[in-house]
Amino acid sequence: MKQEQGIVLETEGSTAKVRVGRHEECGSCGACGGAQRVVVEAANPVEAKVGDKVLFEFREENVLTGAFVVFILPLIFGAVGAVIGHFTAPLLDESGSLPYVLGALIFFLIALVIVKRFDRKAAKNQALKPVIVEILDKHQS
């Protein structure tokens, strides 16, 4: 399990939206300007409130699975589509690169549909969400 710190932006039921802070590896690099705006939805069993600084954890394998589905799967599907286009070109009496491109495009679009379904399913699955494990600093209101 990997742990990160963040600030609770809003709560709704048993979940909270947490703005993730920069981690130690970032230091003063500044290469990723969006690092200050990353927001995750986390389970909130400790009942953290808006403004609280919290420690949350998530499974690294969930991150790796998501990265594979989003970044690698469409590339694999595109390559498979190009290969299928290569083998169907003689059947269609077609020469040139059109069958390769169409095959790659069709399979890439299929992969995007799979990615979208995976995203919807993952968003509903509470077991895949990060979990707030500790309130580090309570917000004074």
PyMOL commands that set and color helices and strands:
alter all, ss='L'
color gray80, all
select helices_A, chain A and resi 33-37+60-88+98-124+126-128
alter helices_A, ss='H'
color red, helices_A
select strands_A, chain A and resi 2-12+15-20+39-43+53-58+131-137
alter strands_A, ss='S'
color yellow, strands_A
deselect
rebuild
show_as cartoon
